[in-house]
Amino acid sequence: MDLAYDLWNMSATVDGAETSSVKGGHTQRWECPPVGWLKCNADGAFYEAQWQGATGAVIRDEAGDFVRGGAKWYGHCLDALSMDYC
């Protein structure tokens, strides 16, 4: 269900200019990029017990519309930090 929600969320237009979430007690807001620009949000995950990880990215335009996205699984990783730079 989480994967289905994430895929739906990636393809949905962001209402207005931002969405918000609370992380670590702080409200984070996503803002659309300036007109004529694209915004790429990326993240990585690391599973220490298996020494494996994954990365993902989503590109949205100035209206918040999904342009492109992708994800990749890595069967062999060194640490969490390296996943953020793949």
C-alpha positions in Angstrom: 0.0 0.0 0.0 2.9 2.4 0.7 4.3 1.9 -2.8 0.9 2.5 -4.4 0.4 5.7 -2.3 3.9 6.9 -3.2 3.3 6.3 -6.9 0.0 8.1 -6.8 1.5 11.0 -4.8 4.3 11.4 -7.4 1.8 11.6 -10.3 -0.5 14.0 -8.5 -0.3 17.8 -8.9 0.7 19.6 -5.8 -2.1 21.8 -4.6 -1.1 25.4 -4.7 2.6 25.9 -4.2 3.4 23.7 -1.4 2.7 20.6 0.8 3.9 20.3 4.3 4.9 17.6 6.8 6.3 17.5 10.3 9.7 15.9 10.6 11.7 16.1 13.8 9.3 18.6 15.3 9.8 21.1 12.4 7.3 21.8 9.7 8.8 21.3 6.3 7.2 22.8 3.2 7.8 21.9 -0.5 7.7 24.9 -2.7 7.4 25.0 -6.5 10.5 26.1 -8.4 10.5 29.5 -10.2 8.8 29.7 -13.6 10.9 28.0 -16.3 12.8 25.8 -13.7 12.4 22.2 -12.6 13.0 20.9 -9.1 14.5 17.5 -8.3 14.0 16.0 -4.9 16.1 12.9 -4.1 16.6 10.6 -1.2 18.4 7.4 -0.3 17.9 4.5 2.0 20.4 2.0 3.5 19.7 -1.4 5.0 22.8 -2.0 7.2 21.9 -5.7 8.0 22.0 -6.6 4.3 24.5 -3.9 3.2 22.0 -2.9 0.5 20.2 0.4 -0.3 18.1 2.3 -2.8 17.8 5.8 -4.2 14.9 7.7 -5.7 14.2 11.1 -7.3 11.2 13.1 -8.5 11.3 16.0 -10.9 8.4 18.5 -10.8 7.8 21.7 -12.8 6.8 25.2 -11.7 3.1 24.1 -11.4 4.1 21.2 -9.1 3.3 18.7 -11.9 5.2 15.4 -12.1 7.7 15.5 -15.0 9.9 12.4 -14.4 11.0 10.2 -11.6 13.0 7.1 -10.9 14.3 4.7 -8.3 17.2 2.3 -8.2 18.1 -0.6 -5.9 21.7 -1.3 -5.0 22.6 -4.8 -3.9 26.0 -3.8 -2.4 26.5 -0.5 -0.5 29.1 0.8 1.9 27.0 3.1 4.2 24.0 5.4 4.4 26.0 8.5 3.3 27.0 6.9 0.0 23.3 6.3 -0.8 22.6 10.0 -0.8 25.3 10.5 -3.5 24.4 7.7 -5.9 
